[in-house]
Amino acid sequence: MLSALSMGLRQMYNRQWVKGGLLLGLQIAYIVVFYPFFNIGLWGIATLGTIPQVDNSLDLMAEGIISILLILFGLGCYGFNIRDAYKVGKLRERGVKPPGVMQTFRHVTDQGFPYLVIGPAMILLVFVVLFPILFMIVLAFTNYDLYHQPPAKLVDYVGLDNFVHLFQLSFWKTSFFSGLCWTVVWTLVSTTVQVILGLFLAVILNQKKLKFKKFFRTILILPWAVPSFVSIIVFSGLFDNNFGTVNLFLQGIGLGALPWMTDPFWAKIAILLIQFWLGFPFSMALYTGVLQAISADLYEAAEVDGATIWQKFRHITLPMALYATAPLLIVQYVGNFNNFNVIYLFNKGLPAIPGQTAGGTDILISWVYKLTFETSKYNYAAAISVIIGLIVTVLAVLQFRGTRSFKEEGMIR
Amino acid sequence: MNSSKRQTYLRLLLSYLILIIMAVICIYPLLWVIGASFSPGDGIFSTSLVPKHATLAHYRWLFFNPNSQYPTWYWNTLKIALINAFVSVIITTGTAYVFSRYRFFGRKYGLVLFLTLQMFPSMMTMVAIYLLLNWIGLLDTHLGLLIFYAGTQIPFNTWLVKGYFDTIPYSLDEAARIDGAGHVTIFWKVIMPLAKPILAVMFLFNFMTPMTDFLLPQIILTSPDNQTLAVGLFSFINKDVGKQYTLFAAGSVLIAVPITVIFLSLQRYFISGLTAGANKG
């Protein structure tokens, strides 16, 4: 009972004087130090400030989120405290003397060792991953843009307006839906083709009688090894409308030059081709490893039964390869869904489309970049990021299902 | 029998044909950069695979022209990459060790959390990252960039290293414990010497990320003096007129060659790290 009132009291009641005192002191310090901060933080995040030029809405928002995180942390400690007091109480009821200070200290350094070590990593993760995500979510429900820049102006909550605009206001709607459609097509086509191409080449390279395997493997893995920012920019030169090698080649074999940089359709084709080039070596390397792990007995047994090459591939190679890599497949799809580099470095998501804020080849993530750093529409950028986050979360859940089903399968390793 | 032999022969021939075509496609753009870096002139029209009047002018410009910021970018990138590699190895080794060896409350949640976070690229929250760094005054500083690199690598690398630690027999720990070794002693004297290979790999991964990353430095580092190679090189061709492809090419060759060599030697660890994270729960 006492423990619920304040940290430390129950420990004192349990005659753990030093421990109780320490906990009580910690709690008082926590409240004294942070109370003003919580006060302004919670007020801040609820109202985002009331007086322009005095209240800075963004500061208040950040302070509010930190307050909430600190309060949650405090509550967590509190819960731990109650649990601890309950345990010691149980011990006392059974007539065991509660552990003394030195014992507790040793206990903490021993049992608490894991927490001590992962502590710094966790704090860093909270700061660079969790905090930005929370900040972005809050931002998605405000009107923070070029015309509402603190400290001169206040930022206000606008509820679901940003999302409603994206889905209903014609100007935003066309940009959003054409961007979303292209993102989905891009993700599916680029990933699927690069995986199939990688698997195909891995199978070819896995033939027993083939020579120069190592040579071909090294050459074919190069696109993955070279820093992608270099190769993408190189491709933007090769696909140049006037002087690019690709068009010179097409003209050389009697086909006309194509407007790779200026026509949305051909720009999309060019970007897809580049991504096939960039992406297949990863799958190839991955499947090479998987194929080598498949036991040769399976194939020999199949040969005895008179299976054709296709049957062997269809019934042995393919299922084994997919079993081993299903979770990674999803990671690859997510990777391309957010593949900012190839879109932006090729030609910055251009060509521009009249009546839209997103360029012809912009996927959602590169559109977010433009909204943030070119037109300062932070609110819409945040709202789109939240939508991207939801999609990624769904895929992550799928990935877990895959991973778990694996462990139960126990087929590979 | 004869026909099946011919079939095998045909299949091999076709395989070689496909492999040769793919090899040409893979290597052509790379040869093009090298050719372009020695080509005279600026623009893309003056480049060729084997330049007739090969010149070292672009390399000389990058290093000796007073207007060139290339040495600064190279130094910035190396500095960030090295610090990030050290810091990341220190943070992640401890975390991975604990997740591998201890059973504590929250362990499973932690691992699941890491697996999820590994899928969320930090760029998704770029709006927030930009505003937050601005808020605490770390925008346009290398420290701000380093915090994000060191933080976002934790989930993936923890899985990678934990997988390796799991393969070190637990009996070694127990033997040491019986001899009276504490947590820290076991970690330093028993585990660390055995884990050197994976630590080297993690060091190199974390060294290479800042060397090749584009988006984060593009967002965080705004002044030209602070920029890294990827962002700086992009500025050579990020112009409406007078794109300097040959300078870009020369600058790229000097970064791409060492990175490619390191990568080729590490690639199998990368694959094993990914499959470890994906398959073991």
Interface residues (C-beta under 8 A of the other chain):
Chain A: L58 D59 A62 D110 Q111 F113 P114 Y115 V117 I118 P120 A121 L124 L125 F127 V128 V129 F131 P132 I133 F135 M136 L139 L201 I204 L205 Q207 K209 L210 F216 T218 I219 L220 I221 L222 P223 W224 A225 V226 P227 S228 F229 V230 S231 I233 V234 F235 S236 G237 L238 D240 N242 F243 G244 T245 W277 P281 A285 L286 G289 A324 T325 P327 L328 V331 V334 G335 N338 F340 N341 Y344 L345 I365 V368 Y369 T372 F373 Y378 A381 A382 S385 I388 G389 V392 T393 L395 A396 Q399 F400 T403 R404 F406 K407 I412 R413
Chain B: T8 R11 L12 S15 Y16 I18 L19 M22 A23 I25 C26 I27 Y28 P29 L30 W32 V33 A36 G43 I44 F45 T47 I91 T92 G94 T95 Y97 V98 F99 Y102 F104 R107 G110 V112 L115 T116 L117 Q118 M119 F120 P121 S122 M123 M124 T125 M126 V127 A128 I129 Y130 L131 L132 W135 I147 F148 A150 G151 T152 I154 P155 T158 H183 M211 T212 F214 L215 I219 A230 L233 F234 I237 Y245 F248 A249 S252 I255 A256 I259 T260 F263 L264 Q267 R268 I271 S272 L274 T275 A278 N279 K280 G281
